[in-house]
Amino acid sequence: MKLLPLSLLVFLYSCASQPAQMNAGPVSASVVTINTETTTTQNDYTASIEGKVNVEIRPQVEGYLEKIYVDEGAYVQAGQPLFKINDAPFREQINSAKASLQSAEAAMLNAQLEIDKLSPLVQNKVVSDVQLKTAKATYKAAQANAAQAGALVSAAQINLGYTLIKAPVSGYIGRLPKKQGALISRSDPEAMTTLSDVHEVYAYFSLSENDFVQFKAHYPGKTLEEKLKALPPVGLLLSDNTLYPVSGKIDMIDGQFNKSTGAITLRAVFDNKEGLIRSGNTGKIRLSQQHQDAILVPQAATLEIQDKVFVFTVGADNKVAKQAVVISGKNGSNYLVSEGVKAGDRIVYSGLDHLQEGAVIKPETMKETAKLSMNK
């Protein structure tokens, strides 16, 4: 059997395929028409969470830790005893100070008696008034010594009071690095514990300089104080991406940008009556922004190539053209587009991977996606 030349085989295959290509019609593709509507976008910012009051409990006097009244993680009320430092040395200080006070008061009394004795003698010119003046000076010195001794008594009583450490606020006890019997002092680098009042929590997050410019431009108000009052409630995403059930309110904007990060810090406050959040938690602040006459494009109708997002627009002759778009936000499954397409444009909804620039399609309108909804 004689084999046909390779060139003849190629020619025959080409002739056979030409009718198939000529008979192939436009490819069917789902098409949607872009509309404008009012929508809300949500931006998330990493946040650190702190209790409204975070107090380091430190000793005011030195001594041995005699008792610990609370356990780690316990909730305590303001004024509740936390620690007891051995108070025997401070009671001795009080006794010594009181003895010094009594001695000073006795010296003051003797000086007064000397004045009372010399006063009539000076009046009768029996003795010189120099002696009376000396007695009065002695009295003033005794009076000063008594006042100083009284101050020492007060200081000793204050130090004695410091031996019983009480909770300054209501909140949760942190770790207890010091154990019973340990020697503690004011110079210790580590606190005895921390106490967090978390009935309200603060979530701190940062905005870049560009985000802050947009933030100021978007919300009404002439001053930042007016803008803060006009801000809508914000959400808090916890570390597992669940939404905290209570909305918060931004109540503070830092006075200056951080020079090292180029960002400015904002604070949102959240009620935490159930104690679900603790100081030190992390999360994300979800900030909502409303946009009037926004152009929404389904995310499924876009194609990402080298960090750029494209859509296929459909012309009057049903030819498709690849068009780059600028994404300014996201709402559910829709992109918020600021540049590249406009209201009334038609774009291909699905099958973008198989389209080529300039291809002719047979549009199939998707009624369910003709109007993009906020609730997608």
C-alpha positions as CSV (number, residue, x, y, z in Angstrom):
1,M,0.0,0.0,0.0
2,K,1.4,3.4,-1.1
3,L,1.4,6.1,1.6
4,L,0.2,9.6,0.7
5,P,2.7,12.5,1.1
6,L,2.4,14.6,4.3
7,S,1.7,17.8,2.4
8,L,-1.3,16.1,0.7
9,L,-2.7,15.0,4.1
10,V,-2.5,18.5,5.5
11,F,-4.2,19.9,2.4
12,L,-7.0,17.4,2.6
13,Y,-7.5,18.1,6.4
14,S,-7.7,21.9,5.7
15,C,-10.3,21.5,3.0
16,A,-12.4,19.2,5.3
17,S,-12.3,21.7,8.2
18,Q,-13.2,24.8,6.3
19,P,-16.9,24.0,5.9
20,A,-17.1,23.3,9.6
21,Q,-15.6,26.7,10.4
22,M,-17.8,28.5,8.0
23,N,-20.9,26.8,9.4
24,A,-20.0,27.7,13.0
25,G,-22.2,30.6,14.3
26,P,-21.8,33.1,17.1
27,V,-21.3,31.6,20.6
28,S,-24.1,32.0,23.0
29,A,-23.2,34.0,26.2
30,S,-25.2,35.3,29.1
31,V,-25.2,39.1,29.2
32,V,-26.3,41.6,31.8
33,T,-26.9,45.4,31.5
34,I,-25.2,47.6,34.1
35,N,-27.4,49.8,36.2
36,T,-26.8,52.3,39.0
37,E,-28.3,52.2,42.4
38,T,-27.7,53.2,46.0
39,T,-25.5,50.7,47.8
40,T,-23.4,50.2,50.9
41,T,-19.9,48.9,50.9
42,Q,-18.1,47.5,53.9
43,N,-14.4,47.9,54.7
44,D,-12.7,45.9,57.4
45,Y,-9.7,47.2,59.5
46,T,-7.6,45.1,61.9
47,A,-8.3,46.2,65.5
48,S,-6.9,45.5,69.0
49,I,-9.3,45.4,71.8
50,E,-8.8,46.7,75.3
51,G,-11.0,47.0,78.4
52,K,-12.3,50.5,79.1
53,V,-10.1,50.5,82.2
54,N,-6.9,48.4,82.4
55,V,-5.2,48.8,85.8
56,E,-1.9,47.4,86.9
57,I,-2.1,46.5,90.5
58,R,1.2,47.4,92.2
59,P,2.2,47.6,95.9
60,Q,2.8,50.9,97.5
61,V,4.9,49.5,100.4
62,E,7.4,46.7,100.7
63,G,6.7,43.6,102.6
64,Y,5.9,39.9,102.5
65,L,2.7,38.8,100.7
66,E,0.7,37.3,103.5
67,K,-2.7,36.5,101.7
68,I,-4.2,36.4,98.2
69,Y,-7.9,36.7,98.3
70,V,-8.7,36.2,94.6
71,D,-8.0,33.7,91.9
72,E,-6.8,34.4,88.3
73,G,-9.7,35.3,86.0
74,A,-12.1,36.1,88.8
75,Y,-14.5,39.0,88.6
76,V,-14.2,41.4,91.5
77,Q,-16.1,44.5,92.6
78,A,-14.6,47.8,93.2
79,G,-13.3,48.0,96.8
80,Q,-13.0,44.2,97.2
81,P,-9.8,43.0,98.9
82,L,-7.2,41.5,96.6
83,F,-3.9,41.1,98.5
84,K,-2.7,41.4,102.1
85,I,0.9,42.4,102.9
86,N,2.3,41.6,106.4
87,D,1.4,44.7,108.4
88,A,3.4,44.0,111.6
89,P,6.3,46.4,110.7
90,F,3.8,49.2,109.9
91,R,1.9,48.8,113.1
92,E,5.2,49.2,115.0
93,Q,5.9,52.4,112.9
94,I,2.5,53.7,114.0
95,N,3.3,53.0,117.7
96,S,6.7,54.7,117.4
97,A,5.2,57.7,115.6
98,K,2.4,58.0,118.3
99,A,5.1,57.9,121.0
100,S,7.0,60.7,119.3
101,L,3.8,62.7,119.0
102,Q,3.0,62.3,122.7
103,S,6.6,63.4,123.6
104,A,6.3,66.5,121.3
105,E,2.9,67.4,122.8
106,A,4.4,67.1,126.3
107,A,7.2,69.5,125.4
108,M,4.7,71.9,123.9
109,L,2.7,71.8,127.2
110,N,5.9,72.5,129.2
111,A,6.7,75.4,127.0
112,Q,3.2,76.8,127.5
113,L,3.5,76.5,131.2
114,E,6.8,78.4,131.1
115,I,5.1,81.2,129.2
116,D,2.2,81.3,131.7
117,K,4.7,81.5,134.6
118,L,6.8,84.3,133.1
119,S,4.0,86.5,131.7
120,P,2.9,88.0,135.1
121,L,6.6,88.4,136.2
122,V,7.4,90.4,133.2
123,Q,4.3,92.5,133.7
124,N,5.5,93.3,137.2
125,K,9.0,93.8,135.9
126,V,10.3,91.1,138.2
127,V,12.2,89.4,135.3
128,S,13.4,90.6,132.0
129,D,11.1,90.2,128.9
130,V,13.9,88.3,127.2
131,Q,13.1,85.2,129.2
132,L,9.5,85.4,128.1
133,K,10.5,85.8,124.5
134,T,12.8,82.7,124.9
135,A,9.9,80.7,126.4
136,K,7.6,81.7,123.5
137,A,10.3,80.6,121.0
138,T,10.6,77.3,122.8
139,Y,6.8,76.8,122.5
140,K,6.8,77.4,118.8
141,A,9.6,74.9,118.3
142,A,7.7,72.4,120.4
143,Q,4.6,73.1,118.4
144,A,6.4,72.4,115.2
145,N,7.9,69.2,116.5
146,A,4.4,68.1,117.5
147,A,3.0,68.8,114.0
148,Q,5.9,66.9,112.5
149,A,5.2,63.9,114.8
150,G,1.5,64.1,113.9
151,A,2.5,63.9,110.2
152,L,4.6,60.8,110.9
153,V,1.6,59.2,112.5
154,S,-0.6,60.0,109.5
155,A,2.1,58.6,107.1
156,A,2.4,55.4,109.2
157,Q,-1.4,55.0,109.1
158,I,-1.4,55.5,105.3
159,N,1.4,52.9,104.9
160,L,-0.6,50.5,107.1
161,G,-3.6,51.0,104.8
162,Y,-1.5,50.1,101.8
163,T,-0.9,46.7,103.3
164,L,-4.5,45.8,102.3
165,I,-4.7,46.1,98.5
166,K,-8.2,46.6,97.2
167,A,-9.7,46.6,93.7
168,P,-9.9,50.2,92.4
169,V,-12.5,49.3,89.8
170,S,-14.8,46.3,89.1
171,G,-13.4,43.9,86.5
172,Y,-11.5,40.7,85.8
173,I,-8.3,39.6,87.5
174,G,-5.4,38.7,85.2
175,R,-2.4,36.5,85.9
176,L,-1.0,36.3,89.5
177,P,2.8,36.1,89.1
178,K,3.4,36.7,92.8
179,K,2.7,33.9,95.2
180,Q,1.9,33.9,98.9
181,G,5.1,34.5,100.9
182,A,6.9,36.4,98.2
183,L,8.7,39.7,99.0
184,I,7.2,42.5,97.0
185,S,8.1,46.2,96.7
186,R,7.3,49.3,94.7
187,S,10.4,48.8,92.5
188,D,9.2,45.4,91.2
189,P,9.3,45.5,87.4
190,E,6.2,43.2,87.1
191,A,2.8,44.1,88.5
192,M,1.1,41.9,91.0
193,T,-1.8,41.5,88.5
194,T,-3.9,43.5,86.1
195,L,-7.5,44.4,86.5
196,S,-9.7,44.9,83.4
197,D,-13.0,46.7,83.5
198,V,-14.7,45.3,80.3
199,H,-18.3,46.2,80.7
200,E,-17.4,48.4,77.7
201,V,-14.4,47.7,75.4
202,Y,-12.4,49.9,73.1
203,A,-11.4,48.7,69.7
204,Y,-8.5,50.6,68.2
205,F,-7.9,50.5,64.5
206,S,-5.9,52.6,62.0
207,L,-6.6,54.3,58.7
208,S,-4.0,55.1,56.1
209,E,-3.6,58.7,55.0
210,N,-5.6,58.1,51.8
211,D,-8.3,56.2,53.6
212,F,-8.6,59.0,56.1
213,V,-8.9,61.6,53.3
214,Q,-11.8,59.6,51.9
215,F,-13.2,59.1,55.3
216,K,-13.4,62.9,55.9
217,A,-14.8,63.5,52.4
218,H,-17.5,60.9,52.6
219,Y,-19.3,61.7,55.9
220,P,-21.2,65.0,56.5
221,G,-20.0,67.6,58.9
222,K,-17.6,70.6,58.8
223,T,-15.4,69.4,61.7
224,L,-14.2,66.0,62.9
225,E,-16.5,66.3,65.9
226,E,-19.5,66.7,63.7
227,K,-18.4,63.9,61.4
228,L,-18.1,61.6,64.5
229,K,-21.7,62.3,65.5
230,A,-22.9,61.6,61.9
231,L,-21.0,58.2,61.6
232,P,-23.2,55.1,61.4
233,P,-22.7,52.3,63.8
234,V,-19.8,50.0,63.2
235,G,-19.5,46.2,63.4
236,L,-16.9,44.1,65.1
237,L,-15.6,40.9,63.5
238,L,-14.1,38.6,66.1
239,S,-11.0,36.4,65.4
240,D,-13.2,33.6,64.0
241,N,-14.9,36.0,61.6
242,T,-18.2,35.9,63.4
243,L,-19.9,39.3,63.8
244,Y,-20.2,40.5,67.4
245,P,-23.9,40.9,68.1
246,V,-23.7,44.5,69.4
247,S,-22.9,47.4,67.2
248,G,-20.4,50.0,68.3
249,K,-19.7,53.7,67.8
250,I,-16.5,55.5,66.8
251,D,-15.9,58.1,69.5
252,M,-12.3,59.2,69.1
253,I,-9.8,60.1,66.3
254,D,-6.2,60.5,67.3
255,G,-4.7,63.9,67.2
256,Q,-1.8,63.1,64.8
257,F,-0.6,60.5,62.3
258,N,2.0,57.9,63.3
259,K,5.2,59.0,61.5
260,S,6.5,55.4,61.3
261,T,3.3,53.8,59.9
262,G,1.7,56.8,58.1
263,A,-1.6,55.9,59.7
264,I,-4.0,57.5,62.2
265,T,-5.7,55.7,65.0
266,L,-9.5,55.7,65.6
267,R,-11.4,54.2,68.5
268,A,-14.7,52.5,68.6
269,V,-16.6,51.6,71.8
270,F,-18.8,48.5,72.3
271,D,-21.0,47.4,75.1
272,N,-19.8,44.2,76.6
273,K,-22.3,43.5,79.4
274,E,-22.1,39.7,79.0
275,G,-18.3,39.8,79.2
276,L,-17.9,37.9,75.9
277,I,-14.8,40.1,75.0
278,R,-11.7,40.4,77.1
279,S,-8.9,42.8,77.0
280,G,-6.3,41.6,74.6
281,N,-8.7,40.2,72.1
282,T,-8.2,40.9,68.4
283,G,-10.7,41.5,65.6
284,K,-11.7,43.7,62.7
285,I,-13.8,46.9,62.6
286,R,-16.3,46.8,59.8
287,L,-17.0,50.3,58.6
288,S,-20.0,50.8,56.2
289,Q,-20.2,53.5,53.6
290,Q,-23.2,54.4,51.5
291,H,-22.8,55.3,47.8
292,Q,-25.3,57.0,45.7
293,D,-25.7,56.1,42.0
294,A,-23.1,53.3,42.3
295,I,-22.1,51.1,39.4
296,L,-22.2,47.5,40.5
297,V,-20.6,44.6,38.5
298,P,-21.1,41.0,39.5
299,Q,-17.8,39.5,40.6
300,A,-18.6,36.5,38.4
301,A,-18.5,38.8,35.3
302,T,-14.9,39.8,35.9
303,L,-11.6,38.4,35.0
304,E,-8.4,39.1,36.9
305,I,-5.1,39.2,35.0
306,Q,-1.8,40.4,36.5
307,D,-3.5,42.3,39.4
308,K,-5.9,44.0,37.0
309,V,-9.6,43.3,36.7
310,F,-11.3,43.1,33.3
311,V,-14.8,42.7,31.9
312,F,-16.0,41.8,28.4
313,T,-18.2,44.6,27.1
314,V,-20.7,43.8,24.4
315,G,-21.1,46.3,21.5
316,A,-24.1,47.1,19.3
317,D,-22.8,44.5,16.8
318,N,-22.5,41.9,19.6
319,K,-18.8,42.0,19.4
320,V,-17.0,41.7,22.8
321,A,-14.1,43.8,23.9
322,K,-11.9,43.3,27.0
323,Q,-12.1,46.4,29.2
324,A,-10.2,47.1,32.4
325,V,-12.2,48.4,35.3
326,V,-11.2,50.1,38.6
327,I,-12.6,48.5,41.7
328,S,-13.4,50.9,44.6
329,G,-15.2,48.5,46.9
330,K,-17.2,45.3,47.3
331,N,-20.7,44.5,48.3
332,G,-21.5,40.8,48.7
333,S,-20.9,39.2,45.3
334,N,-20.7,42.5,43.5
335,Y,-17.8,44.9,42.8
336,L,-18.3,48.6,43.1
337,V,-16.7,50.1,39.9
338,S,-15.4,53.6,39.7
339,E,-13.9,53.6,36.2
340,G,-14.1,51.5,33.0
341,V,-17.8,51.0,32.5
342,K,-20.9,53.1,32.8
343,A,-24.6,52.6,33.3
344,G,-26.3,51.0,30.3
345,D,-23.2,49.1,29.2
346,R,-23.7,45.4,28.5
347,I,-21.2,42.9,29.8
348,V,-20.7,39.2,29.5
349,Y,-21.8,37.4,32.7
350,S,-20.2,34.0,32.4
351,G,-17.9,32.0,30.2
352,L,-15.2,34.7,30.0
353,D,-12.3,32.2,29.9
354,H,-13.4,31.0,26.4
355,L,-13.9,34.5,24.9
356,Q,-11.4,36.2,22.6
357,E,-11.1,39.9,21.8
358,G,-13.4,40.9,19.0
359,A,-15.5,37.6,19.0
360,V,-19.1,37.8,18.1
361,I,-21.6,36.4,20.5
362,K,-25.2,35.6,20.7
363,P,-26.4,37.5,23.8
364,E,-28.8,35.8,26.2
365,T,-30.2,38.2,28.7
366,M,-30.3,37.0,32.3
367,K,-33.4,38.5,33.8
368,E,-32.5,37.5,37.3
369,T,-29.2,39.5,37.1
370,A,-30.3,42.4,34.9
371,K,-30.8,44.4,38.1
372,L,-28.0,44.0,40.6
373,S,-29.2,43.9,44.1
374,M,-27.7,45.1,47.3
375,N,-28.8,42.0,49.1
376,K,-26.7,39.5,47.0
